[in-house]
Amino acid sequence: MVDSTARVREDSVRLGTSDGARTAARFARAVEARDHDTISGLLAGDVRFFGPYRAKPDPVKGIKGVGAVMWTWMCRFSEAHYVGQFGGLVQEQGSGAMVETHLLLFRVEM
């Protein structure tokens, strides 16, 4: 599951922006197409990856870390199917500001 609470950047649309739902859909299509360059290009700087991939409950953070997890994930699993998403406003840690977020759910086959 990938989550981002990034702000709008002038040079591109990122997950978590006001156009987050469209970007989340692009991300889901890129995962199903196994297009790692597009996947990495759509990740926001504050992206977090949650999943049953290691013993620690803490998420992998940042473009580099999540990009590496996604690359490994694509190499390990033969197919990935987008099954849905949760989206809405959540309270940002620290500032308490309400920010848009999208959690994408995938089912994979080995």
HELIX and SHEET records of a PDB file:
HELIX    1   1 GLY A   20  ALA A   33  1                                  14    
HELIX    2   2 HIS A   36  LEU A   42  1                                   7    
HELIX    3   3 GLY A   62  ARG A   76  1                                  15    
SHEET    1   A 3 VAL A   2  ASP A   3  0                                        
SHEET    2   A 3 ARG A  48  PHE A  49 -1                                        
SHEET    3   A 3 VAL A  60  LYS A  61 -1                                        
SHEET    1   B 2 GLU A  79  GLN A  91  0                                        
SHEET    2   B 2 MET A  98  GLU A 109 -1                                        
END                                                                             
